[in-house]
Amino acid sequence: MVAVKSIGMIEKNLKNDPTVKAHADIPNGYLCTVAAGKTVAPVAGASGAKQTADLRIVMNTGTGDDCYKDFTVKKDAFANTFMLKQWDGQILVFDESHVTYASSKSYADITVGTKLVAGTDGKFSVATDVTNYGVYFEVTKKVAFNGKGIEAKIVVA
């Protein structure tokens, strides 16, 4: 699950494009960019090819029991995408199912101050160097949220 820490983040942030559709079946909370009206997996930041600051997050509203668990946004369904740079300094809360770990790493390796970036799989990924990323996330707290959770501040580089 992914949530905003403050409801004001949603109330005061307009959807950038209400006509965006999912390019494939994607999890709610998917990190992406948008091209030609479709979500697109982010590219990795590299020297000479910085990851865009126009990163978005898909946050559809679940209905019924989906309100309380992760769910999938089906291919070609509308995806509410929010521009993360508009939430600079705000906090996202998510469970560890939205984190991709490096080999032999786990939730136990994440500490306050750990930096996360958008991985090419649309999940948060631990990064030692955020130089080539337009937006990254800094862990502010580990919490109980749908099991093992993380609060992370959005940082626009």
N, C-alpha and C positions, 0 to 999 in steps of 0.2 A: 504494500500500500504506500501511497504517496499523498501527503497533505501539506497545505500551507499552515504555518504556525499562527498566522493572523488572518482572519476572514477579510480584513481590509485589503489584503493583497488581491483578492478576487474582486471585491466591490469597486476598487479604485483602478483596476487594470482592465482595459477593454481587450476583448479577443482581437488579435491582429487581423485575422481573416476568418470569418465564420464559414467560409466555403472550403476549407482545407479538408481533404479526405485522407484516410490511412492508406499507405502504399501497399500494405500487407497486414495480416493479423498482428497487432502490436499490443503490448501490455499498457494499461493505463499507467501514466507516469513515465512514458517513453520520452527520452531526450532526442531531439531531432532538429533539422532545419526544414525549410519548405521550398519546393521548386515546382512550378507548373501546377499549383494547387494540390500537391500531394506531400505527405511527410517524406523525409529522406533521412537515412541514417547519417549521423555526423561523421566527418572524416577526422582522423587523428591529427593533432597538431604536430607540426614538424618544422625544423628550421627552413625558412623560405616558404612555408605553407601553414601559416597560423590558422588554428581552428577559429571559425567565425564567432563574432560576438553576438550574432543574430540567432543564437541558439534558443530553442523553444522547448517547452514541456507539454505533453499531451495530458490534459486533466479533464476527462469527461465526467459527468455526474452519473453515478450508478443508480439503478432503480431497484427497488425491492431489496433482496438480500445482497445484491452487488454493492450496496452502499457500505457494507462492512467487510469487504474482502477485495482482493485484487480481481480484476476482470480484464477481458480482452476487448479491444476496439477492433472490430472486424474490418477486413480489407474493403475499401471503398465506402466505409461508414464515415460520417463527419467526425472530425477530431478537433476538439477545442484546444487550440495551441496558444500558449501564453509566452510572450517574449521575456526570457529570464533577465535580460539586462534592465528591464523596467522594474525589476524587483531587487536591484542592487542593494546589498546590506540586509535584506530580509532573510527569514529562515524557512527552509523546507524540512519536512519530517518524512522519513521513509524507512521501510524495514529492509533487512539485509537481502531480501530476494531481488532488490533493485541494484545490488552491488556486484560487480564482477571482480573477483580476487585474482591476483597473480598466483602462480604455482606455489603451493605450500603456505599460502597466506589465508587468514580467516578474519572473522569479526573481532577476535581477540587482538589482532594487530592494529586495529583502528583506535586511535587515541585523539583527545582534544588537540586540535591543530593540524591533524592529518588533512592533506589536500586531495580532493577528488575532482575528476574531469568527466566530461561526457565521452564514454567509450564508443567505439564503432558499432557496438551491439545495442546502443540506445540506453545503456545502464550507466550508473556511476562507476568510475574506476579509480583506484588509488594511483596518485601520481607523485613522484619525487620532484619533478620540475614542471611548473605550470607556465613557463615563459612563452610557449607557443599556443596558448589558449586564450581566447577572448573573454571567456567566462569560466570560472572554476568555483569550487565549493570548499569551504573550510569547516571541518567538523567542530562544533561548539559543545556537543554533549552526546553521550550515548544514553538512550532511553528505552523503556519498555514500550514498544509500539508494534503491535501485531507480532509479538515475540521480541527479537532483537532489533532495536531501532536506532536511528541516527538523526540528530538535528545538525543541519549544516547551513552556514551563511552563504548566500550567493555573493560572489565577488566578480565585478567587471574589471578586467585588467586594463 
